[in-house]
Structures are given as C-alpha cells and as structure tokens.
Amino acid sequence: MIATIENAILARLEAAGETGQLGYRFRTLETYPDDWDEYLGTKGKINAPAAWVTNAGWRSIADEQAVEMLFGVVVMAESLRDEQATRHGRPGDERETGSYRLAVDVTLLFADQDLGLDIGGFEVGQLRFVARLAALKERKVSMLAVELRTRVPVASLRPPFDDNAIGDFITAHVNWDIPPLGDVDASPGVPGIQIPADASADATDHLTVRADDD
C-alpha cells in the first residue's frame, strides 16, 4: 500500500501538469532518492520544476484499526536570475515557477483527496525548507517539503496472510553453535550454512510444542 500511495501521488502530479491544470509541467517526477550523490551521478542535471515523493513512516492512532501515514512531497524550483526568483518565480511567466507556487499547488492538489484508494483524505501538515545539497549549491534552486498525512486502515496495508499456508507450529528443532563459531554445517562444501546439522552441532534441542492431531 505504501508504494501504491506514492505512485498515486506521482500520477496526480503528472496528470495535473499534462492536462494544463497547473499552467506548467513537472519536468522531474520521482520517488525521493536515498543517496543523492548516486542519484545525481545517474540522472545528471535535474530539470525543474521537480518533485519527489517519499514515505515518512506512520504512527498509531487511538482506535488501533488504522495508522496515520506520513508522506512528503519535495518540490524544487530554479531560476537563472537570482535566489529570490527561485522562491517567487517570474510573475506572468509560467516557465519560471517559484517554489512557493509549487508548494501551494501541491497543497491544493492533495488536500482532502483519497486518490481513489482505501485511505482517508489527505491532511496537509507542515511546510519546510530543504537545505540545498552540495551538488546543487552551484545552481540557483529552492526546495520545499510539503507534509501530507492520511489515515490508512491496517487491513489495507497488504493482503491478509493465509494462515493455512503457514501451518501450525508443532515442533522446534535447534542446532547450537558456540564459540569458536562456524563449524556447524551439514554440508561444508556447499555455499551458506546447511541445517539441520546434528552431527556437527555443539548441542541440539528437539522440542514438541504440542502433539500433532493428525
């Protein structure tokens, strides 16, 4: 469900640009990279306006049937003129849209929207400036992060487990390896550790948790 929500956010941002709703198009739309150095090395120059989406975790709420999930939409604007223009843009020129406008548009696009998913309508949280990365400091860019919060039923996080496929926990068979470690292996010539390895184990326990009714 987390990936589904991220992709739905990206799709709405793309559709709003393609249909002319915004008056501009996001030229970069991605999930937020973990490693910016690697990302910039792969992507090269980032084309603005840009937006990245990331999940910021979840926290429990009182009824325990749902979680409050947090997402961040990071927007980036660029101007060749000066630092102020990266935030304010150029009035009347949609080709040079400032970061303030991008953040407001994200707010309007997602407030109270459930994107057709089994989630609550988004609530807009805090707006924060994002420090420019070292690789972007030579460019006149401004980055802002918009927080989006939504209520997601726990049952919707993933399809339910098939308890029958897992089976019952009837017995536990344990091989113990005490220091020096590494000599408990049923087939030392095969990559990885092969267990059970009763012959080489330092100790072995075999426990019957409950009798098998069959």
Beta strands, then each sheet from edge to edge (+ up, - down):
strand 1: 28-31
strand 2: 50-60
strand 3: 66-78
strand 4: 123-129
strand 5: 141-153
strand 6: 171-176
strand 7: 203-208
sheet 1: 1+ 2+ 3- 5+ 4-
sheet 2: 6+ 7-
end
